[in-house]
Amino acid sequence: MNVEVNQKAPAYSESQILIHAPIENVYQLLSTINAWPNWQSQVTDVSMKGEIKEGATFHWKAGGFRIHSKIHTAKAPEKLGWTGNMLWIKAIHNWSLSPEGKSTRVKVQESMEGFLARFMQKTLTDGMQKNLYELKLEAEKNN
């Protein structure tokens, strides 16, 4: 990753899941940012112009928060990461994918820093678990 998460941040979470779908299919779901609302229940609005590449920006709404993000890593099909700002919080969100036979191991990490970050730990952890589960459902549905 070009930008690593801060494991000592006031809010930090990481998790992983095994998805029974090819790595290319899983990466495609993650990197088609404008389609996130189709399979992520917490994402209600996304606006990204152009292609997925380092330096590209997008704006989205998740969990009621408006977030402004910038992609820092786009290495298909193994890595995707971005930074994001909302209210008084700065976040780093990183996805790492690796093939396991015909399946894909997905690891996600996120850290949040800033004035309100210490109040976000439960929201971050719960949201990450839900997001992984929804990614698995969508990827395996299309496999």
MOCOR-V590603 format. One record per residue. RES is the residue in one letter. SS is DSSP state (H for helix, E for strand, - for the rest). Layout:
# MOCOR-V590603
RES:SS
RES:SS
This chain:
# MOCOR-V590603
M:-
N:-
V:-
E:-
V:-
N:-
Q:-
K:-
A:-
P:-
A:E
Y:E
S:E
E:E
S:E
Q:E
I:E
L:E
I:E
H:-
A:-
P:-
I:H
E:H
N:H
V:H
Y:H
Q:H
L:H
L:H
S:H
T:-
I:H
N:H
A:H
W:H
P:H
N:H
W:H
Q:-
S:-
Q:-
V:E
T:E
D:E
V:E
S:E
M:E
K:-
G:-
E:-
I:-
K:-
E:-
G:-
A:-
T:E
F:E
H:E
W:E
K:E
A:E
G:-
G:-
F:E
R:E
I:E
H:E
S:E
K:E
I:E
H:E
T:E
A:E
K:E
A:-
P:-
E:-
K:E
L:E
G:E
W:E
T:E
G:E
N:E
M:E
L:-
W:-
I:E
K:E
A:E
I:E
H:E
N:E
W:E
S:E
L:E
S:E
P:E
E:E
G:-
K:-
S:E
T:E
R:E
V:E
K:E
V:E
Q:E
E:E
S:E
M:E
E:E
G:E
F:-
L:-
A:H
R:H
F:H
M:-
Q:H
K:H
T:H
L:H
T:H
D:H
G:H
M:H
Q:H
K:H
N:H
L:H
Y:H
E:H
L:H
K:H
L:H
E:H
A:H
E:H
K:H
N:-
N:-
